[in-house]
Amino acid sequence: NLIQQTQSKLPSYLSTLVSGQIRYSIPEEMRKGLFVGDLAKDLGLNVKRLVSGRARLVLDGDNKYVALDQNKGHIVVNERIDREKICAKKSPCSFSLEIVLEDPLELFSITTEIQDVNDHAPAFPKKEINLEISESTPTGTVFLLDSAADPDVGINSLQSYSLKANEHFVLKQHTRSDGSKYAEMMLQSSLDREKQSKHTLILTAVDGGEPQRSGRVKIHVSVLDANDNAPVFTESIYRASVLENVLRGTVIARVSATDADQGYNGNVTYSFTHLEEDSSCPFEINSYTGEVKLTGVIDYEVTPNYEINIQARDPWGVVGASKLIIEIADVNDNSPVITMASYSGKISEDSTPGTVVALISVQDKDSGKNGQVRLNIEENLPFKIKSSLRNYYTLVTDQNLDREKRSKYNITLTATDEGSPSLSTKKTFYLKVSDVNDNSPVFSQSSYSALIAENNYPGDSVLSVYAKDLDENHNARISYILEDCEIGGSPVSEFVSVSAENGVIRAVRSFDYEQIKQLVFTVKAQDGGSPPLTSNVTVKILIQDQNDNPPQVLYPVQTGGSMLAEMVPRSADVGYLVTKVVAVDVDSGQNAWLSYKLQKATDRALFEVGLQNGEIRTIRQVTDKDAVKQRLTVIVEDNGQPSRSATVVVNVAVADSFPEVLSEFTDFPHDKEYNDNLTFYLVLALAVVSFLFITCLVVIISVKIYRWRQSRVLYQSNLPVIPYYPPRYSDTLGTGTLQHVYNYEVCRTTDSRKSDCKFGRAGSQNVLIMDPIYFPLSISLLCVFSFQHIKIIHIHLKLFSLL
């Protein structure tokens, strides 16, 4: 049954819109479910394609004559098909439908021709035909008989008439221009009412089908008295044309017949003949005037023309026949009908131009120009209309779409026919643009910064980052991720964390400004699309310093191992620099601004401390009345809130020589706590001194014995000589006082109980001259002096470590 199949290509959604035409031929009156055609095979498609493409039939109007069996790919009969109901006398008779496949969109046109079967017998409009014929009717007079109707077409339609044999009448058959047949009965021998007043004849109509069907009607002829002339129409065929929208009551045509008889016998009446009993003829004829008026509804799309038999009858039953052909002129009385044959209601925003949005069917029941339709779309939309198959159009994209700019379109289609005046139909539908992940998250700021005070609690919220994604649904669902990096050699996750849901950044631990002053890291915003899109932002967290560290005094060093004193000569003038208190504060800003104040002093009128630099200077001339031992307590405060402080004790000796100082400082209290490293050095020094002392003791005893033998008695003095550190320093690098190395000259006498120490200038090379017997004592003094230098080196190391 596959007669024709053609294909053409059009742009479509993700593939190609294939158009094809298939023609099937089936007989009418098939039972429901019977096979019509193997659609899958004829289209070259797999049955699975019909299922996956959600194949469906698009039928014209309300007919549901056939259906699609997706599982087998067959078209089957869905309901009884009556060719005569669908097409009447039209031949060939067919109906069209389309099959639509989706994903990708494909469209195929199917035409199904309905073959006529001989399911109707010829039927006369009346069961009997009554004729009144005057006995004076001349032979050769023709009487038009009612025609039989057979809805079938072709060979199955009415083929011939036959009249039962009789002595008065014979049958003549004729064929009209449209192929229909009608019969006339001709009088071949005169009638004689006196012999026989009534005659009964049988007229038979047969078709040409297999099996042959026929219909019969009885003709009753009543013989009347003589009436010499029959009515004669002025025209054998009357023709009229009328618009289908003409009003009821309008005169369509006028027929006229004359009768040559005189008087009563010449009266003529008009009537329609050959009308079926159930015929709904929309016209009527005035029996006396012959005017034909419109009494019903005419529709060109239903019946384009009417052919009506007319007869004129005189009072004696003599008739004349004619025909009226009424052509119905089409007017533009039907607006186009827009149907969405295939439409999903949404389209992806990444669809390329030319993507099919919808398949649209436009039908107009009018004919000619009145049925020619143009489909347009309103302007300023990124879509256009393309013509597809017969009466089908495709709506395709004309530009790239962007859901973020416009997520929904109200599309109005206007179908306008070519009639005059033209009729139009509008149809509005909504098209949603579905989202694709084509926008990365965008942070509200190009970078973020925040302050947090040190010594915070772990878990404290520092700041929040926020990003927005113009996409929607899961494509706009943002997660915040902390990018891996290191801060000070440690992973950033040891310092801060970020909430994946709301972007809140929290401190993981307590910060110490003195260890780390700022955190710089990157936070990534990632959407939930596939594949996901990301964007980064730099976050800087500045640690704010808190006043959590007191000042630390670097000089003078407070130690329990020895007592150091700054020496001021009695000749010192006003403003004499005694020493400088050096302190640092590991805090920053105003928390590290230090101020120095004199808290306690033996004589407040003698010394002052610089508020900013910590320099201790004399404020008046030193006199002999001033005590040798001066004890100053200096407090160092920072500028924090609340402030922190540290104190340092400075011992000052007011004297011109070291022995003068010695007796005053022997009772200085010593600290009980020692530094661990200093203790080690003290123990080591004690062991060395003890060893040297024992060695010297042995040497001294040996020398004494030797000199005893020489009878020389020597006087041994037990007065120790204590080294003295002059109050000189150089303020280098602004960090405090560093002691210089000094050389000392010791002078002894043999018989005097008094000794003296002379101090050389720094860096000088003086020669120490003493008696050999005092060599061990000198060694002891040098050891003590070396020990003091060890302490100074230790202080320097501590100073550098603090800096």
C-alpha positions in Angstrom: 0.0 0.0 0.0 3.0 2.3 0.1 2.5 4.5 -2.9 4.7 7.5 -2.4 7.3 8.7 0.1 9.3 11.9 -0.2 11.6 13.6 2.2 12.8 17.1 2.7 15.0 18.6 5.4 14.3 21.6 7.7 16.0 23.0 10.8 14.9 21.3 14.0 15.7 20.9 17.6 19.0 19.1 18.0 18.5 17.3 14.7 16.6 17.5 11.4 12.9 17.9 10.8 12.2 15.3 8.1 9.1 15.6 6.1 7.7 12.7 4.1 4.4 11.8 2.5 3.0 8.3 2.6 -0.3 7.1 0.9 -2.3 4.2 2.0 -5.5 2.8 0.3 -8.1 0.9 2.3 -11.7 -0.2 1.7 -14.4 1.4 3.7 -16.4 -0.4 6.4 -13.4 -2.1 7.9 -13.7 -3.3 11.5 -12.0 -1.6 14.4 -8.4 -2.8 14.9 -7.8 -4.0 11.4 -4.4 -3.4 9.8 -4.0 -0.3 7.6 -0.3 0.0 7.1 3.2 -0.8 8.6 4.2 2.7 9.4 7.6 1.9 10.9 8.6 -0.2 7.9 7.4 2.3 5.4 9.2 5.2 7.1 12.3 3.1 7.6 12.1 3.6 11.4 12.7 1.3 14.3 9.7 0.6 16.5 11.8 1.7 19.4 12.1 5.1 17.7 8.3 5.4 17.7 8.2 4.7 21.4 11.1 7.0 22.4 9.9 9.8 20.1 6.4 9.6 21.7 4.9 9.2 18.2 1.4 10.6 17.8 -1.0 11.2 15.1 -2.2 14.7 14.3 -5.6 14.5 12.6 -7.7 17.1 10.8 -10.9 18.0 12.5 -12.5 15.6 14.9 -12.0 12.4 12.8 -10.5 9.5 14.7 -10.7 7.0 11.9 -7.3 5.4 12.5 -4.9 5.0 15.4 -1.2 4.3 15.9 -0.1 1.1 17.6 3.3 2.2 18.9 4.3 -1.3 20.0 4.1 -2.7 16.5 4.5 0.5 14.5 1.2 -0.2 12.7 -1.7 2.1 11.7 -5.0 0.4 12.5 -8.6 1.2 12.1 -10.0 3.1 15.1 -13.6 3.4 14.2 -16.0 2.6 11.3 -15.1 4.4 8.1 -18.1 5.4 5.9 -16.8 6.8 2.6 -20.2 8.2 1.8 -20.3 10.1 5.1 -16.8 11.5 4.6 -16.8 12.4 0.9 -20.3 11.9 -0.4 -20.0 11.7 -4.2 -16.4 13.0 -4.2 -14.0 10.7 -5.8 -11.3 9.8 -5.0 -12.0 10.0 -1.3 -9.2 10.4 1.2 -8.3 12.0 4.4 -4.9 13.3 5.6 -3.1 13.1 8.9 0.4 13.8 10.2 2.6 11.8 12.5 4.9 13.7 14.8 8.0 12.3 16.5 10.0 14.1 19.1 13.6 14.1 20.3 14.5 14.9 17.5 11.4 16.4 16.0 10.3 14.7 12.8 7.1 15.2 10.8 5.5 12.8 8.2 2.4 13.4 6.2 0.1 10.4 5.6 -2.8 10.3 3.1 -5.3 7.5 3.4 -7.5 6.8 0.4 -10.9 5.2 1.1 -11.9 2.7 -1.5 -15.6 2.4 -2.1 -17.4 -0.9 -1.5 -20.8 -1.7 -2.8 -22.6 -1.3 0.5 -25.5 0.7 -0.8 -28.3 -0.4 -3.3 -29.9 2.2 -5.6 -32.9 3.7 -3.8 -35.8 5.8 -5.2 -36.9 8.9 -3.3 -40.4 7.6 -3.1 -41.9 4.2 -2.8 -44.4 4.9 -5.6 -44.6 7.2 -8.6 -48.0 8.5 -9.5 -48.5 9.9 -13.0 -51.6 11.3 -14.5 -51.6 11.2 -18.3 -54.4 12.4 -20.6 -55.7 9.9 -23.0 -55.1 12.4 -25.8 -51.3 12.6 -25.0 -49.6 12.0 -28.4 -47.2 9.1 -28.7 -43.6 10.1 -28.3 -44.4 12.2 -25.2 -41.7 11.8 -22.6 -42.3 11.6 -18.9 -39.4 12.4 -16.5 -39.1 9.8 -13.8 -37.6 10.1 -10.4 -34.0 9.1 -10.3 -32.7 6.6 -7.9 -29.9 7.5 -5.6 -26.8 5.4 -4.9 -24.2 6.9 -2.5 -21.6 4.6 -3.9 -19.3 5.8 -6.6 -17.6 4.4 -9.6 -18.7 1.0 -10.7 -20.7 0.6 -7.5 -22.9 3.6 -8.3 -26.1 3.5 -10.3 -25.5 2.1 -13.8 -28.8 1.6 -15.5 -32.6 1.5 -15.3 -35.0 -1.0 -16.7 -38.8 -0.9 -17.1 -41.0 -3.9 -16.9 -42.2 -4.7 -20.4 -45.7 -3.3 -21.3 -47.4 -2.2 -24.5 -47.7 1.5 -23.9 -44.4 2.8 -22.5 -40.7 2.3 -23.2 -37.8 3.5 -21.1 -35.1 5.9 -22.2 -31.9 6.4 -20.2 -29.7 9.6 -20.2 -26.4 10.6 -18.6 -25.8 14.0 -17.2 -22.6 16.0 -17.5 -21.5 14.9 -14.0 -21.9 11.3 -14.9 -25.2 10.7 -13.1 -27.9 8.8 -14.9 -31.7 9.4 -15.1 -34.6 7.8 -16.9 -37.5 9.0 -19.0 -40.6 7.1 -19.9 -41.9 7.6 -23.4 -45.4 6.9 -24.6 -45.2 4.6 -27.6 -48.8 3.8 -28.1 -51.9 5.8 -27.4 -53.9 5.4 -24.2 -57.5 4.8 -24.1 -59.1 5.7 -20.8 -62.2 3.8 -21.7 -60.3 0.6 -22.2 -58.0 0.9 -19.2 -57.9 3.8 -16.8 -54.9 2.7 -14.7 -51.6 1.1 -15.5 -49.0 -0.3 -13.1 -45.4 -0.4 -14.1 -42.2 -1.4 -12.3 -39.0 0.7 -12.7 -35.7 -1.0 -11.6 -32.4 0.7 -11.0 -29.2 -1.5 -10.7 -25.6 -0.7 -9.9 -22.4 -2.3 -11.2 -21.0 -3.7 -7.9 -20.2 -7.2 -6.9 -22.6 -8.5 -5.9 -25.0 -6.3 -7.9 -27.6 -4.4 -6.0 -30.8 -3.0 -7.2 -33.8 -0.9 -6.2 -37.4 -0.8 -7.5 -40.3 1.6 -7.5 -43.9 1.2 -8.7 -45.3 3.6 -11.3 -49.0 4.1 -11.2 -50.4 5.8 -14.3 -53.8 7.2 -14.2 -55.3 8.0 -17.6 -57.2 11.3 -17.8 -59.3 12.9 -20.3 -57.7 14.8 -23.2 -55.4 17.7 -22.6 -53.6 18.5 -25.8 -50.5 20.5 -24.7 -47.9 20.0 -22.0 -46.2 22.9 -20.2 -42.8 23.9 -21.7 -40.0 25.6 -19.8 -38.3 28.6 -21.3 -34.9 27.0 -20.7 -33.9 23.4 -20.5 -31.4 24.2 -17.8 -31.5 27.2 -15.4 -28.3 28.3 -13.8 -27.8 30.6 -10.7 -25.0 31.6 -8.5 -25.3 32.7 -4.9 -22.9 33.7 -2.1 -22.8 31.3 0.8 -23.5 34.1 3.2 -26.7 35.3 1.5 -29.6 35.9 3.8 -32.6 33.6 4.1 -35.5 34.6 2.0 -33.4 35.9 -0.9 -34.7 35.0 -4.3 -32.1 32.9 -6.0 -33.7 32.3 -9.4 -37.0 32.4 -11.3 -38.2 29.7 -13.7 -41.0 29.9 -16.1 -43.1 27.5 -18.2 -45.9 28.0 -20.7 -48.8 25.8 -21.7 -50.4 26.3 -25.1 -53.8 25.2 -23.8 -56.4 27.8 -23.2 -58.2 28.6 -20.0 -58.1 26.2 -17.2 -55.9 23.7 -19.1 -53.2 26.3 -19.5 -52.7 26.9 -15.7 -49.2 25.8 -14.7 -47.8 25.0 -11.2 -44.1 24.4 -10.3 -42.4 21.9 -8.0 -39.2 20.3 -7.2 -38.8 16.6 -8.0 -36.4 13.8 -7.2 -35.9 15.0 -3.7 -35.2 12.3 -1.1 -37.6 12.1 1.8 -34.9 13.0 4.3 -33.4 15.6 2.0 -32.8 19.0 3.6 -33.0 21.1 0.5 -32.2 24.7 1.6 -34.4 26.1 -1.3 -38.1 26.2 -2.1 -40.1 27.2 -5.2 -43.2 29.2 -5.4 -45.8 26.9 -7.0 -47.4 29.8 -9.0 -44.6 32.3 -9.7 -41.6 30.0 -10.1 -39.4 32.0 -7.7 -36.7 30.0 -6.0 -35.9 31.3 -2.5 -33.3 30.4 0.1 -34.9 28.9 3.1 -32.0 27.1 4.8 -28.3 27.4 5.4 -25.9 27.0 2.6 -22.2 26.4 3.1 -19.7 26.2 0.3 -17.3 24.1 2.4 -20.1 21.5 2.8 -21.9 21.6 -0.5 -20.4 23.7 -3.3 -23.4 23.3 -5.7 -27.0 22.1 -6.0 -28.7 20.4 -9.0 -32.5 20.5 -8.7 -35.0 19.0 -11.0 -38.1 21.2 -11.7 -41.4 20.2 -13.2 -44.3 22.3 -14.5 -47.7 20.7 -14.3 -51.0 21.7 -15.8 -54.3 20.9 -14.1 -54.6 17.6 -15.9 -51.3 16.3 -14.8 -49.4 17.0 -18.0 -45.8 18.0 -17.0 -42.8 19.7 -18.4 -39.3 19.2 -16.9 -36.2 21.4 -16.5 -33.2 21.6 -14.3 -31.9 24.3 -11.9 -28.2 24.3 -11.1 -27.2 26.6 -8.2 -23.5 27.3 -7.8 -22.5 28.3 -4.2 -19.9 31.0 -4.3 -17.3 30.9 -1.5 -17.0 33.9 0.8 -14.4 34.4 3.4 -16.5 33.4 6.3 -14.1 31.1 8.1 -11.2 32.4 10.2 -8.0 30.4 10.2 -7.6 27.9 13.1 -4.2 27.7 14.8 -3.3 24.4 16.4 -0.1 23.6 18.2 0.8 20.2 16.7 4.0 19.9 18.8 5.0 22.2 21.6 6.8 21.5 24.9 6.5 25.0 26.4 10.2 25.4 27.2 13.5 25.8 25.4 17.0 25.7 26.7 18.8 29.1 26.7 21.9 27.6 24.9 19.8 26.6 21.9 21.4 27.7 18.7 19.6 29.9 16.2 17.3 27.8 14.0 16.2 25.5 16.8 12.5 24.4 16.4 10.3 25.6 19.3 7.0 24.5 18.0 5.2 22.8 15.1 2.1 24.7 14.2 -0.9 23.7 12.1 -3.0 26.4 10.5 -6.3 25.4 8.8 -8.9 27.5 6.9 -12.0 25.8 5.6 -12.4 28.4 2.9 -11.2 27.7 -0.6 -9.0 29.6 -3.1 -7.5 32.8 -1.8 -10.0 32.7 1.1 -8.2 29.6 2.3 -4.7 30.8 1.7 -3.2 31.7 5.1 -0.1 33.7 6.2 1.2 33.1 9.7 3.1 35.9 11.4 4.8 36.5 14.7 4.9 39.8 16.6 8.1 41.8 16.2 10.9 42.3 18.7 11.1 38.6 19.6 14.1 36.4 18.9 11.9 34.0 16.9 10.7 33.6 13.4 8.2 31.5 11.4 9.3 29.0 8.7 6.9 27.3 6.3 7.0 23.5 6.5 4.6 21.1 5.0 1.1 21.8 3.7 -0.6 24.0 6.3 2.2 23.5 8.7 4.7 26.0 10.0 7.7 25.8 12.4 8.5 28.4 15.0 12.3 28.6 15.3 14.8 30.7 17.2 16.3 33.6 15.3 18.8 34.7 17.9 20.7 33.4 20.9 18.6 33.3 24.0 19.7 34.5 27.5 17.5 33.4 30.4 19.2 35.9 32.7 17.9 38.7 30.5 14.5 37.3 29.8 13.2 34.0 31.2 9.7 33.9 29.7 8.2 35.0 26.4 4.6 35.7 25.6 4.4 34.8 21.9 1.5 35.9 19.8 0.9 34.2 16.5 -1.4 35.9 13.9 -2.9 33.8 11.1 -4.4 35.9 8.3 -6.1 34.6 5.2 -6.0 36.2 1.7 -9.8 36.9 1.5 -11.4 40.2 1.1 -11.9 41.4 3.7 -9.3 39.2 5.3 -10.0 37.3 8.5 -7.4 36.6 11.1 -6.9 34.6 14.3 -4.5 35.2 17.1 -3.1 32.7 19.5 -0.9 33.5 22.4 1.2 31.0 24.3 4.0 31.1 26.8 7.5 29.9 26.3 9.8 29.4 29.2 13.6 29.6 28.7 15.2 26.9 30.8 18.4 27.6 32.5 21.9 26.3 31.7 24.9 26.8 33.9 26.5 29.7 31.9 27.1 32.2 34.7 29.8 32.0 37.3 29.2 33.1 40.8 30.0 36.8 41.3 31.1 38.1 44.7 29.6 41.2 46.1 33.0 42.7 46.5 36.3 42.4 44.6 38.0 41.7 47.8 37.1 41.4 51.5 38.9 42.7 54.5 38.1 42.5 58.2 39.6 43.2 61.6 39.8 40.9 64.5 41.3 41.5 67.9 44.0 39.1 69.1 43.2 36.6 71.9 39.9 36.0 70.3 37.9 32.9 71.1 38.0 29.9 68.6 34.8 29.9 66.6 34.3 33.6 66.6 32.7 35.0 63.4 35.1 37.2 61.5 33.2 38.2 58.4 30.9 36.8 55.7 31.5 36.6 52.0 28.6 36.6 49.6 28.4 35.6 46.0 25.4 35.7 43.6 24.7 33.5 40.6 22.4 34.8 37.9 21.4 31.2 37.0 18.5 29.5 38.8 17.7 26.4 40.8 20.6 24.1 41.4 22.8 26.2 38.9 22.5 29.1 41.4 23.1 27.1 44.5 26.4 28.3 45.8 28.9 26.6 48.0 31.8 28.4 49.6 35.2 26.6 49.8 38.4 27.6 51.4 41.3 27.3 48.9 44.4 25.4 50.1 47.3 27.6 51.0 49.9 28.1 53.7 50.3 30.9 56.2 53.6 30.9 58.0 54.2 27.3 57.0 50.8 26.0 58.3 47.7 25.2 56.3 45.2 28.0 56.3 42.6 25.6 57.6 44.4 25.7 61.0 43.5 29.4 61.2 40.1 30.0 59.7 37.1 28.0 58.4 34.3 29.0 56.0 30.7 27.8 56.1 29.9 26.1 52.8 26.3 27.3 52.9 26.4 31.0 54.0 30.0 32.0 53.6 30.6 32.9 57.2 34.3 32.9 58.0 35.2 31.9 61.6 38.4 31.8 63.5 39.6 28.2 64.2 42.0 29.3 67.0 43.0 32.2 69.1 45.3 34.6 67.2 48.4 36.3 68.6 49.4 39.5 67.0 53.0 39.1 68.0 53.1 35.8 66.0 51.0 36.7 63.0 49.7 40.1 62.0 47.5 39.3 59.1 45.9 36.4 57.2 45.5 36.5 53.4 43.8 33.6 51.8 41.3 32.8 48.9 37.7 31.7 49.2 36.1 30.0 46.2 32.4 30.2 45.3 31.2 27.2 43.4 27.7 26.7 42.0 25.8 23.5 41.7 25.8 23.2 37.9 27.3 20.5 35.8 30.1 21.2 35.2 30.3 23.6 38.1 31.5 27.2 37.6 33.6 28.9 40.2 35.0 32.3 41.1 37.6 33.4 43.7 38.0 36.3 46.0 40.8 37.4 48.2 40.1 37.8 51.9 42.5 39.7 54.2 42.0 39.5 57.9 44.1 42.0 60.0 44.9 41.0 63.5 44.4 43.9 65.9 46.9 44.2 68.7 45.8 44.0 72.3 47.8 45.3 75.2 48.6 41.8 76.4 52.4 42.1 76.9 54.1 44.2 79.6 57.3 46.1 78.7 60.5 44.2 79.0 63.6 45.9 80.4 66.7 45.1 78.4 69.1 47.3 80.4 70.1 47.4 83.1 69.9 43.7 83.5 68.4 42.5 86.8 70.3 39.5 87.9 71.1 37.8 91.2 74.6 36.8 90.2 76.3 40.1 90.8 75.5 43.7 91.6 76.1 46.3 89.0 76.2 50.0 89.8 76.4 53.1 87.7 79.1 55.5 89.0 78.6 59.2 89.0 81.7 61.3 89.9 81.1 64.0 92.4 82.2 66.5 89.9 79.3 65.7 87.6 77.4 68.7 86.3 73.7 69.3 85.9 72.4 67.0 83.1 75.1 64.4 83.5 74.0 61.2 81.8 74.1 58.5 84.4 72.7 55.6 82.4 69.8 54.8 80.2 67.0 52.4 80.9 66.3 50.4 77.7 62.9 48.6 77.4 60.8 47.1 74.6 57.2 46.1 74.3 56.4 43.4 71.8 52.9 44.9 71.2 52.5 47.5 68.5 51.0 50.9 68.0 50.1 52.8 71.1 50.4 49.6 73.1 54.1 49.8 72.4 54.6 53.5 73.2 56.6 53.5 76.4 57.0 56.1 79.0 59.6 56.1 81.9 58.9 57.5 85.3 61.0 57.7 88.5 59.0 55.7 91.0 61.3 55.8 94.0 64.7 57.3 94.6 67.1 57.8 97.5 67.3 61.5 96.6 64.6 62.6 94.2 66.2 66.0 93.9 69.3 64.6 92.4 68.1 62.5 89.4 65.4 62.5 86.8 64.3 60.1 84.1 63.5 61.1 80.5 59.8 60.4 79.9 60.3 59.1 76.4 63.9 58.0 76.2 64.5 56.5 79.7 67.7 58.5 80.2 68.7 59.0 83.8 70.4 62.4 84.3 71.4 64.6 87.2 69.2 67.6 87.7 71.6 69.5 90.0 75.3 69.6 90.8 76.6 66.7 92.9 77.9 67.7 96.3 80.0 66.0 99.0 76.9 65.8 101.1 75.1 63.4 98.7 75.1 59.8 99.8 77.4 57.5 97.9 74.8 54.8 97.5 71.8 55.9 95.5 68.9 53.5 94.7 66.5 54.4 91.9 63.3 52.5 91.0 62.2 53.3 87.5 58.7 52.2 86.2 58.2 51.7 82.5 54.6 51.9 81.3 53.0 51.3 77.9 50.2 53.4 76.4 47.6 50.5 76.2 44.2 50.4 77.8 44.6 49.2 80.5 48.3 50.0 80.6 50.9 47.5 81.6 54.2 48.3 83.3 57.6 46.9 84.5 60.0 48.2 87.1 63.7 48.2 87.2 66.1 49.1 90.1 69.2 51.1 89.2 72.1 51.4 91.7 74.1 54.5 91.4 77.3 55.2 93.2 78.3 58.8 93.8 82.1 58.6 94.2 85.3 59.4 92.5 87.1 56.1 93.2 86.2 52.4 93.5 87.4 51.7 97.1 85.1 54.5 98.2 82.2 52.6 96.7 83.1 49.2 98.0 82.1 49.5 101.6 78.8 51.1 100.6 77.7 48.3 98.3 78.7 45.2 100.4 75.2 45.1 101.9 73.2 45.2 98.7 70.6 42.5 98.8 70.9 39.8 96.3 68.2 38.1 94.4 67.4 34.6 95.4 66.4 33.4 92.0 68.9 32.7 89.4 68.7 32.2 85.8 69.3 28.6 84.9 72.0 29.3 82.4 73.7 31.8 84.7 73.7 29.3 87.5 75.5 26.9 85.3 78.1 29.5 84.5 78.5 30.3 88.2 79.0 26.7 89.2 81.5 26.3 86.5 83.3 29.5 87.5 83.3 28.4 91.2 84.9 25.1 90.3 87.6 26.9 88.3 88.3 29.4 91.0 88.4 26.7 93.6 90.9 24.8 91.6 93.0 27.8 91.1 92.7 28.7 94.7 94.0 25.3 95.9 96.8 25.5 93.3 97.8 29.0 94.5 97.5 27.9 98.1 100.1 25.1 97.5 102.3 27.6 95.7 102.0 30.1 98.5 102.9 27.5 101.1 105.9 26.4 99.1 107.1 30.0 98.7 106.6 30.6 102.4 108.7 27.6 103.3 111.3 28.8 100.9 111.4 32.3 102.2 111.4 31.1 105.8 114.5 29.4 105.0 115.8 32.7 103.7 114.8 34.2 107.1 112.6 36.7 105.5 109.2 37.3 106.9 106.7 38.8 104.7 103.5 40.5 105.7 100.5 39.2 103.9 97.5 41.5 103.5 94.0 40.0 103.3 92.3 43.0 101.7 90.7 42.0 98.5 90.7 44.2 95.4 87.3 44.4 93.7 87.1 45.4 90.1 85.1 48.5 89.2 83.0 49.1 86.2 82.9 52.7 85.1 79.5 54.1 84.0 80.4 54.5 80.4 78.3 53.1 77.5 77.6 53.8 73.9 74.0 54.0 72.8 74.3 51.9 69.8 71.3 50.9 67.6 69.1 52.6 70.2 69.0 49.4 72.3 70.9 50.3 75.5 74.3 50.3 77.0 77.0 47.9 76.1 80.0 47.7 78.4 83.5 48.2 77.0 86.6 46.3 78.1 88.9 48.1 80.5 92.5 47.5 81.7 93.4 47.9 85.3 96.7 48.7 87.1 97.2 47.4 90.7 99.9 48.8 92.9 101.0 47.1 96.1 103.6 48.1 98.8 105.5 45.6 101.0 104.9 47.1 104.3 101.8 49.2 104.0 98.3 48.0 104.7 96.9 50.3 102.1 96.7 49.5 98.4 95.4 51.4 95.4 93.9 50.6 92.1 94.4 52.9 89.1 92.0 52.7 86.1 93.3 53.1 82.6 91.3 54.3 79.6 89.2 51.9 77.6 91.3 49.9 75.2 94.7 51.0 76.8 97.4 48.5 77.4 98.6 49.0 80.9 101.1 46.6 82.5 100.1 45.1 85.8 103.2 45.2 88.2 103.0 43.3 91.4 105.1 41.4 93.8 105.5 37.7 92.9 104.0 36.6 96.2 100.7 38.2 95.2 100.5 36.4 91.9 97.8 33.9 93.1 95.7 36.8 94.4 96.0 38.4 91.0 95.0 35.2 89.3 91.9 35.2 91.5 91.1 38.7 90.6 91.4 38.0 86.9 89.1 35.0 87.3 86.5 37.1 89.0 86.9 39.7 86.2 86.5 37.0 83.6 83.4 35.8 85.3 81.9 39.3 85.1 82.6 39.3 81.4 80.9 35.9 81.0 77.9 37.5 82.7 78.0 40.4 80.2 78.2 38.0 77.2 75.2 36.2 78.7 73.3 39.5 79.0 74.1 40.3 75.3 72.8 37.0 74.1 69.6 37.5 76.1 69.2 40.9 74.6 69.6 39.7 71.0 67.1 36.9 71.7 64.5 39.4 72.9 65.1 41.7 69.9 
